[in-house]
């Protein structure tokens, strides 16, 4: 499924929506994660991984656009603003040059569950995934990525596990999929790097 979007994406096409400051911060880390093969695309063309930043004081956020995983250097036009979302309806309302990533509801679930989180990083790394699955907060295997079920399961982890302290989630239904989050992107990435350095 190349660039597949499972949710109901209500998209208002526009020019770039990311501010210069947001772009500088988010793109700096996105480039590092891409160069580490933590964000990218598989040989079959399916992209993986994305990164988002909350717009301070709201539940809105800026996220990489759909089907941008394989692009080495993102431009402001590759980022999208999610203005609102409804987990029950599996829907997001977004604005920008592209549609929002199919993982937007996953990011939204974290922002909703933890008002202190202002950045979410989603990467793929099969070695770390194998090492940490069920040892850190882990979603149920039946919950596929980009679905209402996964978003709700992430919220369950905030109620039932120590995810707020660990700041990492293994997505057992998305082979190799790992989420980290933090007060800002620096923290979200540093959590990831700390686990990678323990391997």
C-alpha positions in Angstrom: 0.0 0.0 0.0 2.1 2.9 -1.3 1.4 6.1 0.7 -1.8 4.5 1.9 -4.1 6.6 4.2 -6.6 4.4 6.1 -8.4 7.2 8.0 -11.0 9.7 6.8 -8.7 12.5 5.8 -10.6 15.8 5.4 -7.9 17.7 3.5 -7.9 21.4 2.6 -5.1 21.9 0.1 -3.0 25.0 0.6 0.5 26.3 0.4 3.1 25.6 3.1 1.6 25.7 6.7 4.8 25.3 8.8 6.5 28.3 10.3 10.2 28.8 9.7 11.0 28.1 13.4 8.9 24.8 13.4 10.5 23.7 10.1 14.0 24.3 11.3 13.5 22.3 14.4 11.5 19.4 13.0 13.4 19.1 9.8 16.8 19.0 11.6 15.8 15.9 13.5 13.9 14.3 10.6 17.1 14.5 8.5 19.1 12.8 11.2 16.5 10.0 11.6 16.3 9.5 7.9 20.1 9.2 7.6 20.0 6.6 10.4 17.4 4.6 8.3 14.9 5.1 11.2 12.6 6.9 8.7 12.6 5.9 5.1 11.0 3.5 2.6 11.2 -0.2 2.0 12.3 -1.7 -1.3 8.6 -2.2 -2.2 8.1 1.6 -2.0 6.1 1.6 1.3 7.3 4.5 3.5 7.8 4.2 7.2 8.3 6.7 10.1 7.2 10.2 10.7 7.6 13.1 13.1 5.3 15.7 14.6 5.2 18.7 16.8 2.3 20.1 18.8 1.3 23.7 18.2 1.7 25.0 21.7 -1.4 25.4 23.8 -3.6 23.4 21.4 -4.2 19.8 20.3 -3.2 20.8 16.7 0.1 19.6 15.4 2.4 19.7 12.4 3.3 16.3 10.9 5.2 15.0 7.9 2.8 14.5 4.9 1.7 11.2 3.5 4.2 9.3 1.3 7.2 11.4 2.3 9.2 8.6 3.9 11.5 8.0 0.9 12.4 11.7 0.4 15.8 12.4 1.8 15.4 16.2 2.2 12.0 17.5 3.1 10.9 21.0 2.2 8.3 23.1 4.1 5.7 21.9 1.5 6.1 18.3 2.8 4.6 19.2 6.2 0.9 19.3 7.1 -1.0 20.9 9.9 -3.7 18.7 11.6 -6.3 21.2 12.8 -8.7 18.7 14.5 -9.3 14.9 14.8 -11.9 12.5 16.0 -10.6 9.1 17.1 -14.1 7.6 17.3 -14.7 8.5 13.6 -11.1 7.7 12.6 -11.0 11.1 11.1 -8.5 14.1 10.8 -9.0 17.5 9.4 -5.8 18.8 7.9 -4.5 21.7 5.8 -1.3 21.9 3.7 0.2 21.0 0.4 -0.2 17.2 1.1 -2.5 15.0 3.0 -1.5 14.2 6.6 0.4 11.0 7.4 -1.7 7.9 7.9 -0.2 7.8 11.4 -1.8 11.1 12.4 -4.3 9.5 14.7 -1.5 7.7 16.5 0.3 11.0 17.2 -3.1 12.6 18.2 -3.7 9.9 20.7 -0.5 10.7 22.5 -1.1 14.4 22.5 -4.6 13.8 23.8 -3.4 11.4 26.6 -0.4 13.5 27.7 -0.8 17.3 27.7 2.9 17.6 28.5 4.0 16.0 25.3 4.8 18.3 22.5 6.6 16.0 20.0 6.1 12.5 18.8 8.6 10.4 16.8 7.6 7.2 14.9 10.5 5.1 13.6 11.2 1.6 12.4 14.0 -0.5 13.8 13.5 -4.3 13.8 16.4 -5.0 16.2 15.2 -2.6 18.9 11.6 -3.7 18.3 12.5 -7.3 18.9 14.5 -6.4 22.0 11.8 -4.2 23.7 8.5 -5.8 22.6 6.5 -6.5 25.8 9.4 -5.2 28.0 8.2 -1.6 27.6 4.6 -0.4 27.0 3.4 -2.4 23.9 0.2 -2.1 21.9 -2.0 -5.1 21.3 -0.9 -7.1 18.2 -4.3 -6.9 16.6 -4.2 -3.2 16.3 -3.0 -2.2 12.9 -1.3 1.1 12.2 -3.3 4.2 11.3 -6.5 2.8 12.9 -9.0 3.9 15.6 -8.1 0.6 17.4 -4.5 1.6 17.7 -5.2 5.1 18.8 -7.5 3.8 21.5 -5.0 1.2 22.5 -2.3 3.9 23.0 -4.7 5.7 25.3 -5.2 2.5 27.2 -1.4 2.3 27.7 -1.5 5.8 29.3 -4.1 4.5 31.8 -2.6 1.0 32.5 1.2 1.2 32.1 4.3 3.3 33.0 4.4 4.8 29.5 4.5 8.3 30.9 7.8 7.5 32.6 9.2 5.3 29.8 8.2 7.7 27.0 8.3 4.8 24.5 5.7 2.5 22.9 6.3 -0.6 20.8 3.6 -1.1 18.1 3.3 -4.8 18.1 0.8 -4.7 15.1 3.3 -2.6 13.0 6.4 -4.8 12.7 9.5 -2.7 13.7 7.3 0.3 14.6 8.4 2.3 17.7 7.0 5.6 19.1 8.8 7.9 21.4 7.5 11.2 22.7 8.6 14.1 24.9 8.2 17.7 26.1 9.9 18.7 22.8 11.5 17.0 19.9 14.9 17.0 21.5 13.5 14.9 24.4 11.5 12.6 22.1 14.7 11.8 20.0 16.9 11.5 23.0 14.6 8.8 24.5 15.0 6.9 21.3 18.7 7.3 21.1 19.1 6.2 24.7 17.3 2.9 23.9 19.3 2.5 20.7 22.6 3.0 22.5 21.6 0.2 25.0 21.3 -2.4 22.2 
